[in-house]
Structures are given as structure tokens and as C-alpha cells.
Amino acid sequence: MELREDTKEQSGYRTFAKRRSLRLRNFDYRHERVYHIVWGTAGRSLLLRDDLAEAVVAVLHERADKMSMKLLAYCVMPDHVHVLLMPGSEANPIRFIQSVKGQTTHRYWRLGGCGKLWQRGFYDHILRSDENVTKAAEYILGNPVRKGIVERMEEYPFSGFAIIEPL
């Protein structure tokens, strides 16, 4: 259904010429909570290259260690990345994702890529107290199976998880 231009303005949804923030307004992302974060590539299936997918995995681990993030689970798919993480005190998941995207873009260029690697922004979901962290990790690790890339999640080389203890 197409909205008429005057209807768009009345609804307050008119966003062209402006970028809407994807983050929660006035939310302090530095809390020790579990975050499920997803972001996509700028082009289709850029991460099908093993060398690039391996570089993304390496940067995830490097940045997590350097920025006090517990990397609970991750999965680098051909066209997007899933991460389940918990920041340490004062660590910021937004800065973590920005850093990962920046570092991986530089590695992409060194590997012969050109232009943008990632789409703008990312999607984040803050797990609520009634949501199971292990189930969220299983969902992330099950992505390659659901997409028909592998038959069992253990076969996929670009995913991993930490031993998840009750949080």
C-alpha cells in the first residue's frame, strides 16, 4: 500500500534527507548486559571468500580482547554477521562494532577489495532477563544450517562460542 505524500508528512514518518538513528535514545549501552548484534555487508555475499571471513573472525577476537568484551557467540555469514556479547564494566558495544567494522574494512582493502564492506549501522537486541543466553547462542550458531550451507553447525568454520556460564 502506497502512502500519499501528505499522509507521510502527517504521520511524522517523512525521513528522506535525514538519517534516523538506529540506537535507543538516552540508553546507556555500557551496562553489563547481553547483546545480540547483527550487521550486513554493503554488497551481496562478500564474505563468501574464506580469507575475508577468517579476517572478520580474527578481528572479532582481537577487538573483544582489547575492548573488554565477552564474545559469547558469533557467526560470519556470507552477507551478514551475528555477534552475542557482553561488555565489561564501562565497555561500549557501539564502539566495539564501529571498531570491528573499521578494522575489517581495512583488511578487506588489503585483501584486494575496494569500496564499502559494510552497510550503515547495525541491529541490536538487548536480551531481557527472561531470555536464555544459550538459546540465543544456538540460534546464532544455527544460521548456516538454516540457510543450507552446512548440515550441522559444527561443520561451519566461521562461527564460534565461549562456554556459556549462567550470567
PLY file of the C-alpha trace (Angstrom):
ply
format ascii 1.0
element vertex 167
property float x
property float y
property float z
element edge 166
property int vertex1
property int vertex2
end_header
0.00 0.00 0.00
1.46 3.34 -1.06
1.10 6.31 1.31
0.38 9.65 -0.31
2.99 12.35 0.33
0.61 14.38 2.53
-0.17 11.29 4.62
3.54 10.65 5.17
4.03 14.15 6.49
1.05 13.86 8.83
2.26 10.54 10.23
5.66 12.05 11.08
7.42 9.32 9.11
8.95 11.58 6.48
12.65 10.69 6.75
14.21 11.43 3.40
17.12 13.88 3.64
17.55 12.78 7.28
19.08 9.69 8.80
17.16 8.15 11.65
19.24 6.78 14.48
19.12 3.04 14.91
20.06 3.28 18.60
17.77 3.70 21.60
17.63 7.34 22.59
19.11 8.08 26.04
20.06 4.43 26.66
23.44 3.78 28.25
24.90 0.90 26.26
27.75 0.43 28.75
25.72 -1.84 31.05
26.83 -5.40 31.61
24.00 -6.96 29.63
23.99 -9.49 26.83
23.58 -8.03 23.35
22.72 -9.84 20.12
24.07 -7.66 17.33
23.66 -8.17 13.57
25.08 -6.16 10.68
25.16 -6.71 6.93
27.61 -6.33 4.10
27.26 -3.46 1.64
27.26 -5.96 -1.25
25.81 -9.38 -1.59
27.82 -12.36 -0.32
31.13 -10.55 0.11
32.06 -12.84 2.97
31.98 -15.98 0.82
35.74 -15.52 0.47
37.41 -17.64 3.14
40.27 -15.17 3.62
37.86 -12.32 4.32
35.61 -14.38 6.62
38.73 -15.51 8.54
39.83 -11.86 8.84
36.43 -10.91 10.30
36.68 -13.74 12.86
40.22 -12.68 13.81
39.18 -9.02 14.24
36.17 -10.02 16.38
38.50 -11.84 18.78
41.18 -9.11 18.74
38.72 -6.28 19.39
36.85 -8.27 22.08
40.11 -8.86 23.97
41.25 -5.26 23.60
37.88 -3.66 24.46
36.79 -5.80 27.45
34.02 -7.66 25.65
32.96 -11.22 26.39
32.38 -12.70 22.94
29.78 -15.35 23.78
28.95 -16.46 20.21
29.45 -15.27 16.65
28.67 -16.37 13.12
30.10 -14.77 9.98
27.60 -15.50 7.21
28.17 -14.67 3.52
26.19 -11.42 3.72
25.92 -10.58 7.43
27.47 -11.14 10.87
25.82 -12.19 14.16
27.53 -11.49 17.49
26.38 -12.30 21.02
28.44 -10.33 23.51
28.53 -8.89 26.97
30.55 -5.76 27.64
32.68 -5.49 30.73
32.17 -2.51 33.00
32.45 0.75 31.03
32.92 -1.14 27.72
30.70 0.10 24.92
29.23 -2.32 22.35
28.59 0.51 19.88
32.27 1.44 19.85
33.14 -2.26 19.61
31.06 -2.72 16.44
32.42 0.51 14.94
35.95 -0.71 15.64
35.30 -4.17 14.18
33.77 -2.67 11.04
36.67 -0.25 10.61
39.38 -2.86 11.16
37.73 -5.41 8.87
37.24 -2.81 6.13
40.99 -2.07 6.20
41.74 -5.80 5.95
39.24 -6.11 3.10
41.10 -3.40 1.20
44.46 -5.11 1.89
42.98 -8.34 0.51
42.15 -6.57 -2.76
38.62 -5.37 -2.05
37.52 -1.84 -2.82
34.72 0.40 -1.67
32.40 -0.22 1.25
32.36 -3.57 3.01
29.52 -2.93 5.48
26.06 -1.39 5.45
25.49 1.63 7.65
24.57 0.85 11.24
23.59 -2.43 12.82
20.66 -4.07 14.59
20.95 -4.74 18.30
18.75 -6.67 20.68
19.37 -6.46 24.40
18.48 -9.81 25.95
15.91 -9.50 28.69
16.20 -11.32 31.97
13.69 -13.97 30.83
15.62 -14.71 27.60
18.02 -17.64 27.62
21.59 -16.79 26.58
22.30 -20.38 25.49
19.24 -20.38 23.22
20.36 -17.08 21.68
23.82 -18.60 21.03
22.23 -21.72 19.50
20.14 -19.50 17.22
23.28 -17.65 16.06
25.28 -20.84 15.52
22.34 -22.45 13.68
22.29 -19.80 10.94
24.44 -21.76 8.43
22.23 -24.83 8.91
19.00 -22.87 8.36
20.50 -21.32 5.20
21.52 -24.75 3.87
25.26 -24.00 3.88
26.10 -26.95 6.17
24.14 -29.85 7.63
25.44 -29.47 11.19
26.51 -26.26 12.93
29.81 -27.85 13.99
30.82 -28.04 10.30
30.76 -24.28 9.74
34.28 -22.79 10.08
33.31 -19.13 10.61
31.38 -19.38 13.85
32.26 -19.99 17.45
31.16 -19.69 21.04
32.50 -19.38 24.53
31.47 -21.78 27.24
28.39 -20.03 28.49
28.04 -19.94 32.23
24.89 -18.67 33.93
25.00 -14.86 33.84
0 1
1 2
2 3
3 4
4 5
5 6
6 7
7 8
8 9
9 10
10 11
11 12
12 13
13 14
14 15
15 16
16 17
17 18
18 19
19 20
20 21
21 22
22 23
23 24
24 25
25 26
26 27
27 28
28 29
29 30
30 31
31 32
32 33
33 34
34 35
35 36
36 37
37 38
38 39
39 40
40 41
41 42
42 43
43 44
44 45
45 46
46 47
47 48
48 49
49 50
50 51
51 52
52 53
53 54
54 55
55 56
56 57
57 58
58 59
59 60
60 61
61 62
62 63
63 64
64 65
65 66
66 67
67 68
68 69
69 70
70 71
71 72
72 73
73 74
74 75
75 76
76 77
77 78
78 79
79 80
80 81
81 82
82 83
83 84
84 85
85 86
86 87
87 88
88 89
89 90
90 91
91 92
92 93
93 94
94 95
95 96
96 97
97 98
98 99
99 100
100 101
101 102
102 103
103 104
104 105
105 106
106 107
107 108
108 109
109 110
110 111
111 112
112 113
113 114
114 115
115 116
116 117
117 118
118 119
119 120
120 121
121 122
122 123
123 124
124 125
125 126
126 127
127 128
128 129
129 130
130 131
131 132
132 133
133 134
134 135
135 136
136 137
137 138
138 139
139 140
140 141
141 142
142 143
143 144
144 145
145 146
146 147
147 148
148 149
149 150
150 151
151 152
152 153
153 154
154 155
155 156
156 157
157 158
158 159
159 160
160 161
161 162
162 163
163 164
164 165
165 166
